[in-house]
Amino acid sequence: MSAPPLDPRLREELKAALESGLASGDLMAPYQVAEHLRRFRDRFGPDVLRALDGEALLRLMHGRQDGESRCLAYWLEYKNDDEFAGTKFGGIGGGAALKFGIYQRQSDGAWMGSARQPQVLTVEDAVSKARQQRNELLAGVEILKDLDVSDASDEVYARLQSAMEAAAPDLSGRPVTQVLVFDPLRQTRSVSQPAIPAVSSAEVVANAT
């Protein structure tokens, strides 16, 4: 079922807000969105994630030792510059580093994990965790490919939520949450509060295809 049409007055208000945002630079023009997503896709897109495994995959997703080559988790939480205006696509800042399920300790490069308290992981365990997350991100990508963005009804997004939780149970974190779904070309979003931000990263990866 499609969403009901907008009240004409609300449509005009939104149109004026869009024009104002584009003029001020607070909103990105479609060509800018496309360029930023191309840069993200070139570094972290589904094809890139699918082609990697082992420590190379682990470093790409969570490595924090190389300051010149920022990882996926860094881009999603902190990256906000001319190369990739991350905050224009949403924000996942704040909270503990374990919200990513795994992180690299900067002091000594150790891989840290665990659902409650940080614990040092072996490289093998860290790789296994990164591989699981990669697989769930790719599963989320496939679900989002089938999403009809022209239908923003509650029913459609409730089904999307259930499908994402089934495809990415570890990244979803808990049952019955909402998901931030952002269509960057339309500059529309469903605002939410996911349990941990990695589901949003699946959506960024998907929208970068």
LOZASE-724547 format. One line per 10 residues: number of its first residue (from 1); their letters; for each residue y, x, z of N, C-alpha, C, O. Coordinates in pm, 1 decimal. Layout:
BEGIN
NUM> A> Y/X/Z/Y/X/Z/Y/X/Z/Y/X/Z | ...
//
This chain:
BEGIN
1> MSAPPLDPRL> -118.9/85.3/0.0/0.0/0.0/0.0/123.5/88.6/0.0/135.2/179.3/82.4 | 215.9/62.8/-92.2/337.0/142.5/-102.6/436.5/101.4/4.8/434.7/-11.6/53.6 | 523.1/194.9/40.5/626.4/165.6/138.6/728.3/70.0/78.0/752.4/75.6/-42.6 | 789.2/-18.2/158.4/889.2/-111.1/105.1/1011.2/-34.4/55.6/1039.9/74.8/104.8 | 1083.9/-90.9/-42.3/1202.7/-21.5/-94.7/1309.8/-6.9/13.1/1319.1/-88.0/105.3 | 1389.2/96.8/-0.4/1496.5/120.4/96.1/1608.4/19.5/78.0/1637.0/-25.5/-32.9 | 1670.2/-14.5/188.4/1790.7/-95.5/181.7/1895.0/-19.8/99.5/1912.5/100.4/119.5 | 1964.9/-87.2/7.4/2063.4/-17.9/-76.8/2167.4/61.2/1.3/2209.7/168.3/-42.4 | 2208.4/9.7/115.5/2307.6/81.4/195.5/2250.4/212.3/249.6/2317.8/315.3/250.1 | 2125.3/206.5/295.1/2061.2/327.2/344.8/2040.3/426.5/231.6/2057.2/547.0/250.2
11> REELKAALES> 2003.7/376.3/114.5/1985.3/464.9/-0.8/2115.2/540.1/-32.8/2113.0/660.0/-60.5 | 2227.3/469.1/-28.7/2355.6/532.6/-58.0/2391.4/636.1/48.6/2446.9/741.4/17.2 | 2359.7/605.9/174.4/2386.4/701.9/281.8/2302.5/828.2/263.6/2351.4/939.7/281.7 | 2176.3/809.4/227.8/2089.7/924.8/205.3/2135.2/1005.6/84.1/2131.8/1128.7/86.0 | 2177.0/937.3/-19.0/2226.4/1005.7/-138.7/2349.2/1089.4/-106.2/2361.5/1203.5/-150.8 | 2440.6/1031.3/-27.6/2560.6/1105.1/11.4/2525.3/1225.4/98.2/2583.9/1332.6/82.8 | 2428.9/1207.8/190.2/2386.6/1318.9/276.0/2321.8/1428.8/193.2/2343.3/1547.2/219.4 | 2242.1/1390.4/92.7/2178.7/1489.1/5.3/2283.2/1567.8/-72.0/2276.3/1690.5/-79.0 | 2378.7/1498.6/-129.4/2483.1/1566.1/-206.2/2564.8/1658.7/-117.9/2600.9/1768.9/-159.3 | 2594.0/1614.5/3.3/2669.2/1698.4/96.1/2589.8/1821.4/136.3/2643.9/1931.8/142.9
21> GLASGDLMAP> 2459.9/1801.9/163.5/2375.4/1914.0/202.7/2359.8/2016.9/93.7/2359.9/2136.9/121.0 | 2346.2/1971.4/-30.3/2335.0/2064.5/-142.7/2465.1/2140.6/-163.5/2464.0/2260.4/-191.6 | 2577.1/2070.6/-149.6/2707.2/2135.4/-168.9/2735.4/2239.8/-62.0/2795.3/2343.5/-90.4 | 2692.1/2212.7/61.4/2719.2/2305.1/172.2/2617.6/2418.1/180.7/2642.2/2519.2/246.6 | 2503.8/2401.5/114.6/2397.6/2501.1/124.6/2299.2/2473.4/235.8/2203.8/2549.0/254.6 | 2320.9/2365.6/310.2/2226.0/2331.0/416.1/2091.6/2286.8/358.9/1987.8/2303.0/423.0 | 2094.3/2230.9/238.0/1972.4/2193.8/167.6/1956.6/2282.3/44.5/2054.6/2327.3/-14.8 | 1831.8/2306.1/7.8/1802.5/2389.2/-107.8/1788.9/2302.5/-232.4/1732.3/2193.3/-227.8 | 1841.8/2352.7/-343.5/1823.9/2285.6/-471.4/1678.2/2301.5/-515.6/1611.3/2395.9/-473.5 | 1628.2/2210.5/-599.8/1488.2/2219.5/-642.9/1449.9/2354.8/-701.1/1339.2/2402.9/-676.6
31> YQVAEHLRRF> 1538.9/2417.3/-777.8/1504.4/2547.5/-835.3/1491.5/2653.9/-727.4/1410.7/2745.9/-740.3 | 1571.4/2642.1/-619.8/1561.0/2736.6/-508.7/1430.8/2716.2/-432.5/1364.8/2812.9/-394.5 | 1393.9/2590.8/-410.2/1267.0/2560.8/-344.1/1151.5/2619.8/-423.5/1062.0/2683.1/-367.5 | 1154.6/2598.2/-554.9/1046.4/2648.0/-639.5/1036.1/2800.0/-631.7/925.6/2854.0/-627.4 | 1149.1/2869.4/-629.7/1147.2/3014.8/-624.6/1096.1/3066.0/-490.8/1018.6/3161.6/-487.3 | 1137.3/3005.1/-381.8/1089.9/3048.2/-250.5/940.3/3022.0/-234.7/868.5/3103.0/-176.0 | 894.0/2909.5/-286.7/751.7/2880.1/-278.5/670.2/2973.3/-367.7/556.4/3007.3/-335.2 | 728.6/3014.4/-480.2/658.1/3110.4/-565.3/637.2/3241.3/-489.7/529.9/3301.2/-497.9 | 739.4/3286.2/-416.0/726.4/3410.1/-339.2/621.4/3395.4/-229.5/543.3/3487.0/-204.2 | 620.6/3278.9/-164.8/519.1/3255.8/-61.5/380.1/3253.3/-124.0/286.7/3313.9/-71.6
41> RDRFGPDVLR> 367.2/3183.5/-235.3/237.6/3172.2/-301.2/186.5/3308.9/-345.7/67.0/3336.5/-335.2 | 274.7/3393.8/-394.6/233.7/3525.9/-440.3/175.7/3609.8/-327.0/91.0/3696.0/-350.8 | 220.5/3585.3/-204.0/173.4/3663.5/-89.3/59.7/3596.6/-14.5/-32.7/3663.7/31.4 | 65.9/3462.2/-1.6/-27.2/3393.5/87.7/-91.6/3269.0/26.9/-155.2/3192.2/99.1 | -77.2/3247.8/-99.2/-129.3/3126.7/-161.3/-280.5/3117.5/-155.4/-346.9/3214.6/-119.2 | -336.0/3002.1/-190.4/-480.5/2982.0/-181.8/-561.2/3086.8/-257.2/-664.3/3132.6/-207.9 | -516.0/3125.0/-375.4/-591.1/3224.2/-453.2/-596.0/3358.9/-382.4/-697.2/3428.8/-386.9 | -484.7/3395.1/-316.4/-479.5/3521.9/-243.0/-573.5/3517.5/-123.5/-651.9/3610.0/-102.4 | -566.0/3410.5/-45.6/-651.7/3398.4/72.6/-798.9/3393.4/33.3/-884.2/3452.4/99.6 | -827.1/3323.2/-74.0/-965.8/3308.1/-118.6/-1026.4/3441.7/-163.0/-1146.9/3463.3/-150.0
51> ALDGEALLRL> -942.8/3529.9/-214.9/-991.8/3656.0/-270.9/-1015.1/3763.5/-165.1/-1079.9/3864.4/-192.9 | -962.8/3743.1/-44.2/-971.9/3846.3/58.6/-1079.2/3813.9/161.7/-1118.3/3698.6/179.8 | -1125.9/3919.4/228.8/-1219.9/3903.0/339.2/-1209.5/4027.0/427.5/-1140.1/4122.8/393.6 | -1278.9/4024.2/540.2/-1282.4/4139.8/628.5/-1147.2/4172.1/689.8/-1065.2/4083.2/712.7 | -1125.0/4299.5/716.1/-1002.0/4340.6/782.8/-878.9/4317.0/696.9/-770.1/4296.1/750.5 | -893.4/4319.7/564.8/-779.4/4292.0/478.0/-728.8/4149.7/499.0/-608.0/4126.7/504.6 | -820.5/4054.5/510.6/-782.7/3916.4/538.5/-719.8/3904.8/676.6/-618.0/3837.5/693.4 | -779.4/3969.3/774.2/-728.1/3965.6/911.4/-585.3/4017.6/918.0/-499.3/3956.3/981.3 | -560.1/4130.3/853.0/-425.3/4187.8/855.5/-324.8/4099.8/781.9/-211.0/4084.5/826.4 | -366.5/4042.3/669.9/-274.2/3957.3/595.2/-233.4/3834.8/676.7/-118.0/3792.2/671.9
61> MHGRQDGESR> -327.2/3779.0/750.6/-298.0/3657.2/825.3/-229.0/3684.1/958.7/-142.7/3607.2/1000.9 | -267.8/3795.4/1026.3/-220.4/3814.0/1163.7/-171.8/3955.1/1197.2/-129.2/3978.7/1310.3 | -176.4/4047.5/1105.2/-139.8/4185.3/1137.3/7.1/4201.1/1172.7/93.9/4151.8/1100.7 | 35.5/4269.2/1282.5/173.6/4289.8/1328.2/210.4/4437.6/1339.1/319.6/4469.8/1385.9 | 121.7/4528.5/1297.0/149.8/4670.8/1314.1/238.2/4725.7/1203.2/317.4/4817.0/1226.8 | 226.0/4671.4/1082.4/301.7/4721.2/968.7/428.6/4639.3/952.5/423.9/4525.7/905.4 | 542.6/4696.9/991.5/668.9/4624.6/985.0/716.5/4597.6/844.3/798.3/4508.2/823.0 | 666.7/4673.5/747.2/710.1/4655.5/609.0/629.6/4547.3/537.5/670.7/4499.6/431.7 | 517.4/4508.7/593.0/430.8/4409.6/528.0/398.8/4300.1/629.5/297.0/4305.7/698.5 | 486.4/4201.2/637.6/472.9/4097.4/738.7/357.7/4002.8/707.0/330.5/3971.8/591.0
71> CLAYWLEYKN> 290.7/3957.7/812.9/172.6/3873.8/796.3/210.9/3726.8/778.4/327.2/3688.9/791.4 | 110.4/3646.1/748.5/130.6/3503.0/729.5/189.7/3438.5/854.0/283.3/3359.2/843.8 | 136.8/3470.9/970.6/187.3/3411.2/1094.5/334.5/3445.0/1115.2/411.9/3360.5/1160.1 | 373.6/3568.8/1082.4/514.9/3607.6/1095.2/601.2/3525.2/1001.3/704.8/3472.7/1042.0 | 559.5/3513.4/876.4/639.7/3438.4/779.3/657.7/3294.1/824.2/766.8/3238.6/811.0 | 553.3/3233.1/876.4/562.4/3093.6/915.4/650.9/3073.2/1038.0/717.0/2970.1/1050.3 | 652.5/3170.4/1128.3/729.8/3151.4/1252.0/870.0/3211.0/1245.1/964.8/3150.7/1295.4 | 884.8/3329.0/1183.4/1010.9/3402.3/1193.7/1085.3/3421.9/1062.4/1207.9/3432.9/1063.0 | 1016.0/3426.5/952.3/1078.5/3462.9/825.2/1185.6/3361.8/787.5/1156.9/3242.9/773.9 | 1308.4/3408.1/770.6/1418.9/3319.3/734.2/1531.0/3403.8/674.8/1626.3/3440.5/743.5
81> DDEFAGTKFG> 1517.8/3433.3/547.6/1617.0/3517.3/481.6/1623.1/3479.7/334.3/1570.2/3376.2/293.7 | 1687.5/3563.5/255.2/1703.8/3531.7/113.6/1570.4/3531.3/39.0/1556.6/3464.6/-63.4 | 1472.8/3605.4/90.1/1343.0/3608.9/24.7/1264.4/3480.3/48.3/1201.5/3427.4/-43.4 | 1268.5/3430.5/171.8/1198.0/3307.8/206.9/1272.2/3240.7/321.4/1272.2/3290.2/434.1 | 1335.4/3127.6/291.8/1414.8/3055.5/391.9/1323.7/2964.0/471.5/1320.8/2842.8/450.0 | 1249.4/3023.4/563.4/1145.2/2949.7/633.5/1192.9/2826.8/707.4/1124.6/2724.4/706.4 | 1309.5/2834.1/772.0/1354.4/2720.5/851.5/1392.7/2600.5/766.4/1401.8/2488.9/817.7 | 1415.1/2621.5/637.7/1445.0/2507.8/549.4/1320.3/2422.2/525.4/1330.5/2308.2/480.2 | 1201.4/2478.5/556.3/1077.7/2406.1/537.0/1021.7/2349.6/667.9/916.0/2286.5/667.8 | 1090.9/2371.5/778.0/1042.5/2327.5/908.1/1040.9/2446.0/1003.2/1074.4/2557.3/962.8
91> GIGGGAALKF> 1003.2/2425.0/1126.9/1001.6/2531.9/1225.2/883.3/2522.2/1318.9/845.0/2412.9/1360.6 | 824.6/2638.0/1352.6/712.7/2640.3/1446.7/736.7/2744.7/1555.1/642.1/2791.7/1618.4 | 862.1/2780.9/1576.5/894.0/2883.7/1675.2/869.0/2836.5/1817.7/860.1/2716.7/1844.8 | 858.0/2933.5/1908.2/840.4/2902.9/2049.1/694.8/2899.7/2091.0/604.4/2895.0/2007.6 | 674.1/2902.4/2221.0/538.6/2899.4/2273.0/474.9/3037.2/2273.0/537.2/3136.1/2234.2 | 350.8/3042.2/2316.6/278.1/3168.3/2326.9/216.0/3205.9/2192.9/191.9/3120.3/2107.9 | 190.4/3335.8/2175.7/131.0/3384.6/2051.1/-8.6/3327.8/2028.2/-55.2/3323.1/1914.4 | -75.6/3284.6/2134.2/-209.5/3228.6/2119.3/-209.4/3093.2/2048.7/-315.9/3038.8/2019.2 | -91.5/3038.6/2021.5/-88.1/2915.0/1944.1/-148.6/2937.0/1805.9/-191.5/2841.7/1741.0 | -152.4/3064.4/1759.9/-214.5/3095.4/1631.6/-365.2/3117.8/1644.1/-432.7/3142.1/1544.1
101> GIYQRQSDGA> -417.9/3109.8/1765.5/-560.5/3131.5/1785.1/-598.4/3277.2/1799.2/-697.4/3310.3/1864.3 | -519.9/3364.2/1738.4/-542.9/3508.7/1742.5/-411.4/3577.6/1709.7/-331.1/3525.9/1632.2 | -389.8/3694.1/1768.7/-272.0/3772.6/1733.6/-300.0/3920.0/1760.5/-394.0/3954.3/1832.3 | -219.2/4005.3/1703.2/-234.0/4149.3/1722.8/-130.0/4197.5/1823.1/-10.0/4177.9/1803.8 | -176.7/4260.1/1929.6/-86.0/4310.9/2032.4/-9.8/4430.8/1977.0/-70.3/4526.9/1929.6 | 121.1/4425.1/1983.0/201.3/4528.9/1919.7/193.0/4661.6/1992.7/209.4/4766.6/1930.6 | 168.1/4660.0/2122.2/168.2/4783.9/2199.6/57.9/4879.6/2158.3/78.2/5001.0/2157.3 | -60.2/4825.6/2123.9/-172.4/4913.3/2090.4/-253.5/4865.6/1970.1/-353.1/4928.2/1933.8 | -211.2/4754.6/1908.0/-281.5/4705.3/1790.6/-407.9/4628.1/1819.2/-479.6/4591.2/1726.3 | -437.6/4602.3/1947.3/-559.8/4528.1/1981.1/-550.0/4384.5/1933.3/-441.9/4325.7/1930.0
111> WMGSARQPQV> -664.9/4329.0/1896.0/-670.1/4188.4/1855.0/-697.9/4101.9/1976.8/-793.5/4125.0/2050.9 | -612.3/4001.5/1996.4/-619.6/3916.5/2113.8/-655.2/3774.0/2071.9/-608.6/3724.3/1969.4 | -738.8/3709.5/2153.4/-778.7/3572.5/2124.5/-819.2/3500.3/2249.8/-796.5/3550.2/2360.0 | -878.7/3383.8/2235.9/-922.4/3295.3/2343.7/-831.4/3173.5/2347.6/-712.7/3180.9/2315.7 | -889.9/3062.1/2387.4/-816.2/2936.5/2388.0/-721.9/2925.8/2507.2/-623.9/2851.6/2500.7 | -748.9/2998.3/2616.6/-668.6/2980.1/2737.9/-593.9/3106.2/2778.2/-470.9/3106.3/2782.7 | -665.9/3212.9/2807.4/-603.6/3338.0/2847.9/-630.9/3445.1/2742.1/-740.6/3450.5/2686.5 | -531.8/3530.3/2713.9/-553.6/3634.8/2613.5/-669.4/3726.1/2652.5/-678.1/3772.7/2766.1 | -756.7/3750.5/2557.5/-868.5/3842.0/2576.2/-879.2/3932.0/2454.5/-856.3/3888.2/2341.7 | -914.2/4058.6/2477.6/-930.0/4152.1/2367.2/-1055.4/4116.1/2287.9/-1162.7/4096.5/2344.9
121> LTVEDAVSKA> -1040.5/4107.6/2157.2/-1152.2/4076.8/2068.4/-1196.8/4202.6/1995.6/-1116.7/4292.6/1970.5 | -1323.2/4208.1/1962.2/-1368.6/4313.2/1871.9/-1313.2/4284.9/1733.2/-1274.3/4172.1/1702.8 | -1309.9/4386.6/1650.1/-1262.3/4366.5/1513.2/-1349.8/4262.8/1443.0/-1299.8/4178.5/1368.5 | -1481.2/4269.7/1467.4/-1573.5/4174.7/1404.3/-1541.6/4031.6/1445.5/-1541.4/3941.5/1361.6 | -1514.6/4009.8/1574.6/-1481.6/3875.0/1620.7/-1346.9/3829.2/1565.3/-1330.2/3712.4/1530.4 | -1251.6/3920.9/1557.5/-1120.2/3886.5/1503.0/-1131.4/3849.3/1355.4/-1068.6/3753.7/1310.0 | -1210.9/3924.8/1281.3/-1232.2/3893.1/1139.5/-1297.7/3756.2/1126.0/-1259.0/3677.4/1039.7 | -1396.4/3727.0/1210.1/-1464.6/3598.4/1204.5/-1366.8/3483.8/1229.2/-1375.1/3379.6/1164.3 | -1274.0/3503.4/1323.3/-1174.6/3400.1/1352.9/-1079.8/3381.4/1235.5/-1048.5/3268.2/1198.5 | -1034.1/3490.5/1177.1/-944.9/3480.7/1062.1/-1014.4/3414.3/944.4/-953.3/3335.7/871.9
131> RQQRNELLAG> -1141.5/3445.6/925.3/-1217.3/3385.6/815.6/-1230.7/3234.5/836.5/-1215.9/3156.7/742.3 | -1258.9/3193.9/960.5/-1268.3/3051.2/990.0/-1135.9/2981.3/961.5/-1133.8/2874.1/901.1 | -1025.8/3041.7/1004.7/-895.3/2981.3/980.7/-864.8/2974.3/831.6/-812.7/2873.7/783.3 | -897.3/3081.4/758.2/-876.2/3080.1/614.2/-952.6/2966.1/547.7/-898.7/2894.9/462.9 | -1077.3/2949.8/586.8/-1159.1/2844.3/527.8/-1102.8/2705.8/558.4/-1106.4/2617.0/473.2 | -1051.3/2687.3/678.5/-993.1/2558.1/713.6/-862.1/2535.2/639.8/-834.1/2422.9/598.0 | -781.7/2639.2/623.1/-658.8/2625.5/544.8/-690.4/2583.5/402.1/-624.4/2495.1/347.3 | -790.0/2645.7/342.1/-826.6/2611.3/205.1/-882.2/2469.1/196.3/-860.3/2399.3/97.3 | -953.5/2427.3/299.2/-1001.9/2289.0/301.9/-884.9/2191.7/310.1/-885.9/2087.0/245.4 | -784.4/2226.4/389.5/-664.6/2143.2/398.0/-589.4/2136.8/267.0/-533.8/2032.8/231.5
141> VEILKDLDVS> -587.4/2248.0/194.8/-523.0/2251.5/63.6/-586.7/2149.0/-29.6/-516.6/2075.6/-99.3 | -719.1/2144.1/-30.5/-788.7/2052.2/-119.9/-756.2/1906.7/-85.5/-742.6/1823.2/-175.0 | -743.9/1876.7/42.1/-708.9/1740.3/82.4/-567.8/1705.4/36.5/-543.7/1595.7/-13.8 | -475.8/1798.2/53.7/-337.2/1770.6/17.7/-316.9/1759.9/-132.5/-221.5/1696.7/-177.9 | -405.1/1820.8/-209.5/-394.9/1806.1/-354.6/-412.5/1660.5/-396.9/-358.1/1618.6/-499.1 | -487.1/1584.2/-319.8/-514.0/1444.2/-353.4/-413.5/1348.2/-292.3/-424.4/1227.0/-311.3 | -315.3/1400.6/-218.8/-218.2/1313.8/-152.9/-120.3/1255.1/-254.4/-59.9/1328.1/-333.0 | -105.3/1124.9/-252.0/-8.2/1056.0/-336.9/125.4/1053.6/-263.4/146.4/970.9/-174.8 | 215.2/1144.1/-300.1/341.7/1155.7/-226.2/435.3/1040.0/-254.7/537.2/1024.5/-187.4 | 401.7/957.9/-354.4/487.0/842.1/-382.5/463.8/729.2/-282.5/543.3/635.6/-274.3
151> DASDEVYARL> 354.2/738.5/-206.2/321.6/636.3/-106.8/337.0/697.8/31.8/251.7/774.3/76.9 | 445.8/663.6/98.2/474.4/719.9/231.1/442.5/621.2/342.4/502.6/626.4/449.7 | 348.0/531.2/316.9/314.7/431.1/417.3/242.8/493.7/535.7/182.8/600.5/524.4 | 249.9/425.4/649.3/181.8/472.7/769.7/31.2/483.3/747.2/-33.9/573.8/799.4 | -23.1/390.4/669.5/-166.6/390.8/646.6/-211.7/517.1/573.2/-314.3/576.0/607.0 | -135.5/557.4/474.3/-169.8/677.2/397.2/-167.1/800.2/486.1/-257.1/883.8/479.2 | -64.1/812.1/570.1/-53.0/931.5/653.1/-148.5/929.4/771.8/-184.8/1034.6/824.3 | -188.6/812.0/813.7/-293.3/805.0/915.8/-426.0/855.3/858.7/-500.2/926.8/926.0 | -454.7/817.5/735.0/-576.9/866.8/670.8/-567.8/1017.4/646.9/-666.3/1089.6/662.6 | -449.6/1063.8/609.1/-430.3/1207.1/589.8/-455.4/1282.4/719.8/-521.1/1386.5/719.8
161> QSAMEAAAPD> -403.5/1230.6/830.0/-423.3/1295.7/958.9/-571.1/1309.0/991.5/-617.7/1415.8/1031.5 | -644.5/1199.2/974.2/-787.7/1201.5/1004.4/-861.3/1299.5/914.0/-950.2/1371.9/958.7 | -823.5/1301.2/786.4/-889.4/1391.3/692.3/-859.8/1537.4/726.0/-948.2/1622.4/715.0 | -737.4/1567.0/766.5/-701.9/1704.7/802.0/-775.2/1749.0/927.4/-820.1/1863.3/935.6 | -788.0/1660.2/1025.2/-859.1/1694.7/1147.8/-1007.3/1719.9/1120.8/-1069.0/1805.6/1184.1 | -1064.0/1644.3/1025.7/-1205.2/1663.6/992.6/-1224.9/1793.1/914.4/-1324.6/1862.6/934.0 | -1131.1/1826.0/826.3/-1144.2/1945.5/742.9/-1108.0/2072.2/818.2/-1162.3/2178.9/789.8 | -1016.2/2061.4/914.3/-968.8/2179.2/987.2/-968.8/2151.5/1136.8/-862.1/2146.8/1198.0 | -1086.0/2133.1/1197.2/-1091.6/2094.9/1339.5/-1034.5/2201.0/1432.4/-970.6/2167.9/1532.2 | -1056.8/2328.0/1400.7/-1005.6/2433.0/1488.3/-854.3/2441.0/1481.1/-788.2/2454.2/1584.1
171> LSGRPVTQVL> -798.7/2433.2/1361.7/-654.4/2441.6/1345.4/-583.4/2314.9/1390.8/-467.3/2319.8/1431.4 | -652.6/2201.6/1384.1/-592.4/2076.9/1430.5/-578.0/2076.6/1581.8/-483.7/2018.6/1635.4 | -670.8/2140.9/1650.4/-654.3/2162.1/1793.6/-695.8/2048.1/1882.8/-758.7/2070.5/1986.3 | -662.4/1926.4/1845.6/-698.3/1811.5/1929.0/-696.3/1687.4/1841.9/-627.7/1685.3/1739.7 | -770.8/1582.6/1880.4/-769.9/1459.4/1801.8/-639.8/1383.9/1818.9/-568.1/1401.6/1917.4 | -610.9/1299.9/1721.9/-498.5/1207.9/1725.1/-367.8/1281.1/1750.3/-305.1/1265.1/1855.1 | -328.4/1360.4/1654.3/-194.9/1418.3/1653.4/-128.9/1376.7/1523.9/-192.6/1318.9/1435.8 | -1.4/1406.3/1513.1/68.5/1384.4/1387.8/82.3/1517.9/1317.1/75.7/1623.8/1379.6 | 101.3/1511.7/1186.7/111.3/1632.4/1106.2/245.4/1634.5/1035.4/291.6/1531.2/987.0 | 307.2/1748.9/1029.0/427.4/1766.0/949.7/386.3/1783.7/804.7/324.0/1883.9/769.4
181> VFDPLRQTRS> 420.1/1688.7/721.7/390.5/1696.8/579.3/522.4/1701.8/505.5/602.5/1608.8/515.0 | 546.3/1809.6/431.9/674.5/1832.4/368.0/653.6/1849.1/218.7/576.2/1934.4/175.4 | 722.4/1768.1/140.4/722.3/1782.9/-4.3/850.0/1856.0/-41.7/955.2/1792.4/-48.5 | 846.1/1986.8/-66.3/967.8/2063.4/-84.2/1044.9/2026.7/-210.1/1167.4/2038.9/-212.0 | 977.5/1982.6/-314.5/1049.3/1948.0/-436.2/1126.3/1817.4/-419.2/1234.0/1800.4/-476.4 | 1070.8/1725.2/-340.3/1141.1/1600.4/-311.5/1229.4/1613.1/-187.7/1312.4/1526.0/-161.6 | 1212.2/1720.8/-111.3/1285.0/1743.7/13.6/1266.2/1625.0/108.2/1362.0/1577.8/169.4 | 1142.8/1577.7/119.5/1110.0/1471.3/213.1/1004.1/1520.8/307.8/925.3/1608.4/272.4 | 1000.7/1466.3/427.7/902.8/1511.0/525.8/866.5/1398.3/620.9/943.1/1303.9/639.9 | 748.2/1409.8/680.3/706.9/1325.3/790.1/711.2/1411.7/914.8/627.7/1500.8/930.3
191> VSQPAIPAVS> 805.8/1387.8/1003.6/826.1/1473.4/1119.8/715.5/1450.7/1220.5/671.6/1337.6/1241.2 | 670.2/1558.6/1283.5/552.5/1548.0/1368.0/552.2/1653.6/1476.8/645.0/1733.5/1490.0 | 444.8/1651.1/1554.0/424.2/1751.1/1658.6/277.8/1790.3/1660.9/202.5/1739.4/1743.9 | 234.6/1879.7/1571.7/93.3/1920.2/1570.6/58.0/1998.1/1694.8/145.0/2053.9/1761.8 | -71.5/2001.4/1725.3/-117.1/2072.8/1844.6/-86.4/2221.4/1835.0/-35.7/2280.9/1930.1 | -117.1/2281.5/1720.3/-76.2/2417.6/1692.2/-28.7/2420.7/1548.3/-65.3/2331.5/1471.8 | 50.1/2517.5/1507.4/119.5/2508.1/1380.0/37.0/2542.0/1259.0/87.9/2531.6/1147.4 | -85.9/2581.4/1274.0/-157.7/2629.3/1156.4/-183.8/2519.4/1055.6/-197.2/2549.5/937.0 | -191.9/2392.5/1096.4/-207.5/2286.1/998.4/-86.0/2281.0/908.8/-99.1/2259.0/788.4 | 31.7/2300.9/964.6/151.0/2306.8/882.6/142.3/2421.1/784.2/189.8/2408.1/671.4
201> SAEVVANAT> 83.6/2531.5/822.6/72.0/2642.2/729.1/-19.1/2606.0/614.0/1.5/2652.4/501.8 | -120.5/2523.1/639.8/-204.9/2476.5/529.3/-121.1/2397.6/431.1/-139.5/2408.0/309.9 | -29.6/2319.1/483.3/53.6/2238.3/396.3/150.7/2325.0/318.1/175.0/2298.6/200.3 | 206.5/2427.0/380.1/293.9/2517.2/306.3/216.4/2586.5/196.0/264.8/2598.2/83.4 | 95.2/2632.8/228.0/11.0/2696.3/126.6/-17.5/2598.7/13.4/-10.7/2635.1/-104.0 | -49.7/2473.8/49.0/-83.1/2374.8/-53.1/36.7/2345.9/-141.4/23.1/2337.7/-263.5 | 153.6/2330.4/-81.6/271.9/2298.8/-158.9/319.6/2416.1/-240.5/403.7/2399.9/-329.0 | 267.3/2535.0/-212.5/304.4/2651.3/-290.5/218.4/2666.4/-415.6/239.2/2758.2/-495.0 | 122.5/2576.7/-432.7/36.9/2584.1/-551.3/106.6/2522.9/-670.3/50.4/2519.6/-779.8
//
